[in-house]
Amino acid sequence: MAKGISRLMFPTVILFLAVTTGSAQDEPQCRGRIYTAQEVTRRAKIVSSLEIGSPSGIAPGQPASVALRAVLCRTGRVTDIKLVKGKPSELTKYLELTVSNVTFTPAELNWHSVSQAMEFEFEINGGETKVISSAEARGRLVERLEIIGTRRLTPDQIIAWITTTSGEPYDADQVQRDLSTLLAKGLFDKRLTRVMTEDAPRGGVAVIFEVAELPLIRELKISGVGEPDRLAVLRTLSQAHVEKDEPYDVVQVKVGVGMIKRVLASRGWEDVQVDVSSDAPNTTELILTFSISGRKSQ
């Protein structure tokens, strides 16, 4: 496999992919720079399952090993599909069309969508692809432990918080406990942080933790109130764990907004409205502004 290209193994499927006539791609080439998985901040994410069915009519009972290199273009299209392992045949054409229909979320680099190369591998035996699941992985060695998606933290810092270790037997329960440990740190977006398990080249598994770090609050700005009320708002936000140098958590900010309204009401304010806006000077920090409006009793 080419250096820097992601390797994916796909589960056995139970439905045939509907093969339509016509060109597999309306846009066969992706313009601009093509990045490897190691160069991007966040890797491209396959959204739809890759259903290759059981193409027995194309390769009846014949074992086959096929690899296709493609570009997951920032436009949302799969382009530049190229056969890198196997011989051209009706089977490879079928797989090329299958790959062309994949839907995905483009890779990101410094908060911008970019194009990423990816390699798709198919091991077909008796018309089915190779299966990998947590049950099958149990007991196999963890060949590779990888942390991806970091921005401010280093992979070594995150590895220090988990117990799964390269070279040790794979344990699905342990891996899920490690994921829970990371999420409990309050440093990662719980909606986007996940763990994946893939086949590894020597028969073991690769465990990949994909993290989405929450940016730090670099500065808090309060507008629309006088100094005594501004200090009261800052104290209230601190109680909601929304303060300078703390991770930005949208849930905590919503809690803080509710607390601000209650505190200002107790200080004589009526019809309080709180609008929150943010500015990102870089990829790891935010400046939060709380704009307050309403009427204060004299």
C-alpha positions in Angstrom: 0.0 0.0 0.0 1.3 3.5 -0.8 2.7 5.4 2.1 0.1 7.6 3.8 -2.9 6.0 2.2 -5.7 4.8 4.5 -6.6 1.1 4.4 -10.2 0.1 4.9 -11.7 -3.3 5.2 -15.4 -3.7 4.6 -17.9 -6.0 6.2 -19.9 -8.8 4.5 -23.0 -7.3 2.9 -26.4 -8.7 2.4 -27.7 -6.6 -0.4 -26.5 -6.2 -4.0 -25.4 -2.7 -5.0 -27.6 -1.6 -7.9 -25.2 -1.2 -10.9 -26.5 1.5 -13.2 -25.3 2.1 -16.7 -23.4 5.2 -17.7 -20.3 6.9 -16.4 -19.2 6.2 -12.8 -18.2 9.8 -12.4 -19.5 13.0 -13.7 -16.3 14.7 -12.4 -13.4 12.2 -13.0 -10.7 14.4 -11.6 -10.3 16.5 -8.5 -8.6 19.8 -8.9 -6.1 21.2 -6.4 -3.8 19.5 -4.0 -4.5 16.0 -2.9 -3.5 15.2 0.8 -2.6 11.9 2.5 -4.4 10.9 5.6 -1.4 11.9 7.7 -1.4 15.4 6.4 -4.9 16.4 7.2 -6.3 17.6 10.6 -9.4 15.4 10.3 -9.5 12.5 7.9 -12.3 12.0 5.4 -15.1 9.9 6.9 -17.1 7.3 5.0 -20.8 8.0 5.6 -22.5 5.2 3.6 -21.7 1.6 3.9 -19.8 0.1 1.0 -22.2 -2.5 -0.2 -20.4 -4.7 -2.8 -22.8 -7.6 -2.6 -21.8 -11.0 -3.8 -20.8 -10.5 -7.5 -20.8 -14.2 -8.3 -22.0 -13.4 -11.8 -18.8 -11.4 -12.4 -16.3 -13.6 -10.6 -18.0 -17.0 -10.0 -16.3 -18.7 -7.1 -13.0 -17.0 -7.8 -10.9 -15.6 -4.9 -9.8 -12.1 -5.7 -7.7 -9.4 -4.1 -8.3 -5.9 -5.5 -7.2 -2.5 -4.3 -8.4 0.8 -5.8 -6.9 4.2 -5.1 -9.3 7.1 -5.2 -9.6 10.7 -4.2 -12.3 11.8 -1.8 -12.5 15.3 -3.3 -13.4 18.3 -1.2 -16.4 18.8 -3.5 -18.0 15.6 -2.0 -17.3 13.5 -5.1 -15.2 10.4 -5.4 -12.7 11.0 -8.3 -9.4 9.8 -9.8 -10.2 6.1 -9.2 -7.3 3.9 -10.2 -6.6 0.2 -10.0 -3.5 -0.4 -7.9 -3.8 -4.2 -7.2 -5.4 -6.8 -9.3 -6.0 -7.2 -13.0 -8.5 -5.2 -15.1 -11.7 -7.2 -15.5 -15.5 -7.0 -15.2 -15.0 -7.4 -11.5 -12.7 -4.5 -11.1 -15.0 -2.3 -13.2 -17.9 -3.3 -10.9 -15.8 -2.4 -7.8 -14.8 0.9 -9.4 -18.4 1.8 -9.8 -19.1 0.7 -6.3 -16.4 3.0 -4.9 -17.7 5.9 -7.1 -21.0 5.8 -5.3 -19.5 6.1 -1.8 -20.7 9.1 0.2 -18.4 10.7 2.7 -17.5 13.8 4.8 -14.5 15.5 3.2 -11.2 15.7 5.1 -10.3 19.0 7.0 -7.1 20.9 7.3 -7.2 23.9 9.6 -11.0 24.0 9.5 -11.1 23.9 5.7 -12.4 21.1 3.5 -9.6 19.4 1.5 -9.2 16.5 -0.8 -7.7 13.2 0.6 -6.4 10.1 -1.2 -7.7 6.8 0.1 -7.2 3.2 -0.8 -10.0 0.7 -0.8 -9.1 -3.0 -0.5 -11.4 -5.9 -1.3 -10.7 -9.5 -0.4 -13.3 -11.6 -2.2 -13.6 -15.3 -1.6 -16.7 -17.2 -2.6 -18.3 -13.9 -3.5 -18.0 -12.3 0.0 -15.7 -9.8 1.5 -13.6 -10.3 4.5 -15.4 -9.6 7.8 -13.9 -7.8 10.9 -15.9 -7.3 14.0 -15.3 -6.8 17.7 -16.1 -10.5 18.3 -13.6 -11.7 15.7 -11.0 -9.2 16.9 -11.1 -10.3 20.5 -7.9 -12.1 21.4 -6.0 -10.8 18.3 -3.1 -8.6 18.9 -3.4 -4.8 18.7 -0.8 -4.2 15.9 -1.3 -0.5 15.8 -2.7 2.1 18.2 -3.3 5.4 16.5 -4.7 8.8 17.6 -6.0 11.1 14.9 -7.7 14.5 14.8 -5.5 16.2 17.4 -5.0 19.9 17.2 -3.7 21.2 20.6 -3.0 18.0 22.4 -0.4 15.5 21.3 -1.1 11.8 20.6 1.3 10.8 23.4 -0.8 12.9 25.9 -4.0 11.1 24.8 -2.3 7.6 24.8 -1.3 8.2 28.4 -5.0 8.3 29.4 -6.0 5.0 27.8 -5.1 1.4 28.7 -5.3 -0.3 25.3 -1.7 -1.0 24.3 -0.1 -2.0 21.1 1.2 -5.6 21.2 -1.4 -6.7 23.7 -4.6 -8.8 23.0 -7.6 -6.7 21.7 -10.4 -6.3 24.2 -13.5 -4.5 22.9 -14.8 -3.7 26.4 -11.5 -2.2 27.4 -11.5 -0.1 24.2 -14.9 1.3 25.0 -13.8 2.1 28.6 -10.9 4.0 27.1 -13.3 6.0 24.9 -15.4 6.8 28.0 -12.3 7.9 29.9 -11.4 10.3 27.1 -14.9 11.8 26.9 -15.0 12.2 30.7 -12.0 14.5 30.4 -14.2 17.3 29.1 -11.7 18.1 26.4 -13.4 16.4 23.4 -16.7 16.8 21.5 -18.8 13.8 22.5 -20.7 13.9 19.2 -17.6 13.5 17.1 -15.1 11.6 19.1 -15.1 7.9 18.4 -13.0 4.7 18.2 -12.6 2.4 15.2 -11.2 -1.1 14.7 -9.7 -2.2 11.4 -7.8 -5.2 10.1 -4.0 -4.9 10.4 -1.5 -6.3 7.8 -0.1 -9.1 10.0 -3.4 -10.6 11.1 -4.0 -8.4 14.2 -6.1 -5.3 14.5 -5.6 -1.5 14.4 -7.4 0.5 17.0 -7.9 4.1 16.0 -9.2 6.8 18.3 -10.5 9.8 16.3 -10.8 12.8 18.6 -12.4 16.1 18.1 -10.9 18.6 20.5 -13.0 21.4 22.0 -11.3 24.7 21.5 -10.1 26.7 24.5 -11.8 30.0 25.5 -9.1 32.6 25.0 -11.2 35.5 26.1 -14.7 36.3 27.5 -16.4 39.6 26.5 -19.6 40.9 28.1 -21.5 43.8 26.5 -24.7 45.6 27.4 -24.3 45.8 31.2 -22.5 48.1 33.6 -19.4 47.0 35.6 -21.1 45.6 38.7 -23.5 43.5 36.5 -20.6 42.5 34.2 -18.7 41.1 37.2 -21.8 39.2 38.3 -22.2 37.7 34.9 -18.5 36.6 34.8 -18.9 34.9 38.3 -22.0 33.2 37.0 -20.3 31.9 33.9 -17.4 30.6 36.1 -20.0 28.6 38.1 -21.1 27.1 34.7 -17.5 26.2 33.9 -17.5 28.8 31.1 -14.3 30.8 31.7 -11.0 31.8 30.2 -8.6 28.9 29.4 -11.4 26.3 29.8 -12.7 24.1 26.9 -15.6 25.5 25.0 -18.6 23.3 25.5 -21.9 24.4 23.8 -24.0 22.6 26.4 -22.2 24.5 29.3 -22.6 27.8 27.4 -26.4 27.1 27.2 -26.5 26.4 30.9 -24.6 29.6 31.5 -27.0 31.7 29.5 -29.9 30.4 31.6 -28.0 31.2 34.8 -27.2 34.7 33.5 -30.9 35.5 33.0 -31.8 34.3 36.5 -29.0 36.3 38.1 -29.8 39.5 36.2 -33.5 39.1 37.0 -32.5 38.9 40.7 -30.6 42.2 40.2 -33.6 44.1 38.8 -33.4 43.2 35.1 -36.5 42.5 33.0 -36.9 40.8 29.6 -33.3 39.8 29.6 -31.9 38.4 26.3 -28.5 36.9 25.9 -26.9 36.5 22.5 -23.7 34.5 22.2 -21.2 34.9 19.4 -17.7 33.5 18.8 -14.6 34.4 16.9 -11.9 31.9 16.2 -8.4 33.6 15.9 -6.9 30.1 15.2 -7.9 26.4 15.2 -7.6 25.8 18.9 -9.0 29.0 20.6 -12.2 31.0 20.7 -13.2 34.5 21.8 -16.7 34.4 23.2 -18.9 37.4 23.4 -22.1 37.6 25.5 -24.3 40.5 24.3 -27.0 41.3 26.9 -30.1 43.3 26.4 -33.1 44.1 28.5 -34.4 46.7 31.0 -33.1 47.4 34.4 -35.3 48.9 37.1 -34.0 52.2 38.4 
